[in-house]
Amino acid sequence: MKPLALKVIAAGRTFGPNVAVELLLPGGSLIALLLWLYCTYARRSNAQARA
């Protein structure tokens, strides 16, 4: 596959669940933003705990 296609697929896997939440729920933009922030900071804190 081409590198651009791989980047698009990776972005879809990353943002896909958040886009679904945003489209399906009332107030989904805020919920998707909070979910993304939670997942981002949870990954950082897990990585720091392992180091």
N, CA, C and O of each residue as an XYZ file, in Angstrom:
204
protein
N       0.850     -1.191      0.000
C       0.000      0.000      0.000
C       0.886      1.240      0.000
O       2.050      1.209      0.399
N       0.298      2.306     -0.453
C       1.033      3.561     -0.499
C       1.096      4.171      0.898
O       0.199      3.949      1.711
N       2.147      4.936      1.182
C       2.274      5.546      2.516
C       1.096      6.447      2.888
O       0.697      6.492      4.052
N       0.542      7.157      1.921
C      -0.599      8.027      2.211
C      -1.812      7.203      2.630
O      -2.531      7.575      3.558
N      -2.035      6.094      1.951
C      -3.166      5.231      2.304
C      -3.001      4.668      3.705
O      -3.978      4.560      4.447
N      -1.786      4.309      4.076
C      -1.534      3.798      5.419
C      -1.800      4.865      6.484
O      -2.315      4.560      7.559
N      -1.451      6.106      6.182
C      -1.710      7.203      7.116
C      -3.210      7.444      7.270
O      -3.688      7.701      8.375
N      -3.944      7.363      6.180
C      -5.396      7.559      6.230
C      -6.057      6.444      7.040
O      -6.965      6.705      7.829
N      -5.613      5.219      6.849
C      -6.165      4.095      7.600
C      -5.865      4.245      9.087
O      -6.733      3.993      9.922
N      -4.650      4.652      9.422
C      -4.276      4.850     10.820
C      -5.115      5.963     11.456
O      -5.544      5.840     12.603
N      -5.346      7.034     10.720
C      -6.164      8.131     11.239
C      -7.612      7.676     11.442
O      -8.257      8.062     12.417
N      -8.112      6.865     10.530
C      -9.478      6.340     10.671
C      -9.628      5.465     11.898
O     -10.648      5.528     12.584
N      -8.621      4.648     12.184
C      -8.676      3.810     13.376
C      -8.591      4.640     14.647
O      -9.196      4.293     15.661
N      -7.847      5.727     14.597
C      -7.681      6.577     15.770
C      -8.933      7.402     16.044
O      -9.392      7.473     17.184
N      -9.481      8.020     15.016
C     -10.582      8.958     15.200
C     -11.950      8.370     14.919
O     -12.957      9.027     15.183
N     -12.024      7.170     14.398
C     -13.292      6.556     14.037
C     -14.311      6.489     15.167
O     -15.449      6.922     14.985
N     -13.935      5.959     16.331
C     -14.902      5.903     17.428
C     -15.374      7.284     17.874
O     -16.545      7.463     18.208
N     -14.470      8.255     17.881
C     -14.867      9.606     18.292
C     -15.826     10.231     17.291
O     -16.751     10.941     17.687
N     -15.627      9.983     16.019
C     -16.532     10.512     14.999
C     -17.911      9.872     15.149
O     -18.927     10.551     15.006
N     -17.951      8.584     15.434
C     -19.233      7.908     15.628
C     -19.975      8.487     16.831
O     -21.183      8.709     16.761
N     -19.271      8.731     17.923
C     -19.892      9.326     19.113
C     -20.423     10.704     18.773
O     -21.536     11.061     19.158
N     -19.626     11.477     18.051
C     -20.037     12.840     17.712
C     -21.290     12.867     16.859
O     -22.145     13.735     17.038
N     -21.406     11.931     15.940
C     -22.546     11.940     15.033
C     -23.808     11.359     15.659
O     -24.912     11.784     15.320
N     -23.664     10.395     16.566
C     -24.821      9.672     17.066
C     -25.438     10.237     18.337
O     -26.631     10.045     18.573
N     -24.662     10.924     19.155
C     -25.179     11.387     20.442
C     -25.450     12.880     20.439
O     -24.724     13.645     19.804
N     -26.498     13.302     21.150
C     -26.690     14.745     21.326
C     -25.574     15.276     22.222
O     -25.246     14.668     23.241
N     -25.002     16.393     21.845
C     -23.850     16.910     22.574
C     -22.611     16.077     22.318
O     -21.679     16.076     23.123
N     -22.598     15.373     21.212
C     -21.530     14.437     20.908
C     -20.176     15.087     20.737
O     -19.154     14.452     20.998
N     -20.141     16.339     20.306
C     -18.852     17.010     20.135
C     -18.126     17.124     21.465
O     -16.929     16.852     21.556
N     -18.848     17.522     22.482
C     -18.232     17.641     23.809
C     -17.837     16.280     24.368
O     -16.767     16.133     24.959
N     -18.694     15.297     24.184
C     -18.402     13.951     24.680
C     -17.187     13.383     23.950
O     -16.313     12.787     24.579
N     -17.122     13.560     22.637
C     -15.986     13.063     21.863
C     -14.696     13.763     22.278
O     -13.648     13.124     22.370
N     -14.761     15.058     22.526
C     -13.584     15.801     22.975
C     -13.106     15.294     24.334
O     -11.912     15.072     24.533
N     -14.027     15.114     25.256
C     -13.654     14.613     26.578
C     -13.102     13.195     26.507
O     -12.154     12.862     27.218
N     -13.682     12.368     25.665
C     -13.189     11.003     25.484
C     -11.781     11.009     24.908
O     -10.927     10.245     25.357
N     -11.531     11.852     23.930
C     -10.199     11.953     23.342
C      -9.180     12.443     24.370
O      -8.077     11.902     24.452
N      -9.536     13.453     25.148
C      -8.625     13.952     26.183
C      -8.324     12.881     27.218
O      -7.175     12.714     27.627
N      -9.351     12.155     27.645
C      -9.156     11.086     28.624
C      -8.211     10.015     28.092
O      -7.291      9.591     28.791
N      -8.436      9.582     26.868
C      -7.585      8.537     26.279
C      -6.161      9.026     26.085
O      -5.217      8.268     26.303
N      -5.988     10.265     25.685
C      -4.657     10.816     25.463
C      -3.879     10.887     26.764
O      -2.718     10.480     26.814
N      -4.504     11.400     27.821
C      -3.794     11.526     29.087
C      -3.637     10.194     29.793
O      -2.680     10.012     30.546
N      -4.541      9.262     29.574
C      -4.399      7.930     30.157
C      -3.187      7.228     29.551
O      -2.450      6.552     30.268
N      -2.968      7.375     28.252
C      -1.800      6.773     27.602
C      -0.513      7.378     28.127
O       0.458      6.663     28.372
N      -0.500      8.701     28.301
C       0.713      9.366     28.785
C       1.033      8.932     30.207
O       2.191      8.660     30.523
N       0.030      8.864     31.064
C       0.293      8.504     32.449
C       0.720      7.032     32.546
O       1.553      6.693     33.387
N       0.165      6.155     31.701
C       0.584      4.750     31.694
C       2.032      4.628     31.219
O       2.800      3.829     31.756
N       2.398      5.411     30.225
C       3.769      5.358     29.706
C       4.752      5.873     30.751
O       5.856      5.342     30.877
N       4.368      6.894     31.496
C       5.253      7.432     32.527
C       5.370      6.467     33.697
O       6.434      6.378     34.310
N       4.316      5.750     34.020
C       4.358      4.810     35.132
C       5.279      3.628     34.804
O       5.939      3.083     35.689
N       5.314      3.241     33.535
C       6.159      2.115     33.126
C       7.627      2.478     33.084
O       8.487      1.618     33.275
N       7.929      3.762     32.834
C       9.335      4.188     32.691
C      10.057      4.270     34.012
O      11.239      4.613     34.049
